[in-house]
Amino acid sequence: LDPQRQANPDHYLVAASTSLVLDAAHLEIDVEYFLAEAAHGLRQFDRGDLASARAALEAAVGRYAGDFLEDEPYADWAQSTREGTRAMYLRIVRILAALHRQAGQTDEAVGYLMKALDQDPYDERGHQGLIEALTTAGRHGEAQRARRRYAEAMRRVRADLATRPAGTRSVVLAHAFVGGVGAPPEASDSERDISVGGVSLVPVPVFDDIDYVALGHLHGRHTLSDHVR
């Protein structure tokens, strides 16, 4: 905290009964700044102020230096914060990728999608968004390599499922625009034309190998197939 010993001994530590406690008033806790900037960016995004949202979300991404207390992987008390900050990071990185794609900035979009895949190599939406962004930009060699990485990631997921006891069910929880059956989906006045992760509409057959898919619904419930709802 103070390798040069410039502050008084009680500047960062406070005695509390039989314990020593960090004085947060004298510390800059990076995870708190990250979450605050990310939340501000998301509020701006929800309001439709995309320029301000992008600036705030990019600042938040710059503060994310990796998993919270990654050198303490077995500390149960840190698990919820670690998972929460990682989920927030993935969420804002996907939004930034979508914003850059919408602006025609393929290199920036690809960079953010790669950041998402670095954190979660099995993120199916991230792989699909990367392939679509590269293909749209005419970068077919890179798109082909991305397809191979995607296929390998999904092969590992299915191989893991095959090692589970007989009868193990696979369940997906996702927020995505899914279609491909019946009438085309109709947009409402409360929706904006933006695709998070780079995929504007996910076809139902993507989930053919999954036992049950639970989708988030903004306005009402829909049944797309026997196992996709």
Disulfide bonds with the S-S distance in Angstrom:
none
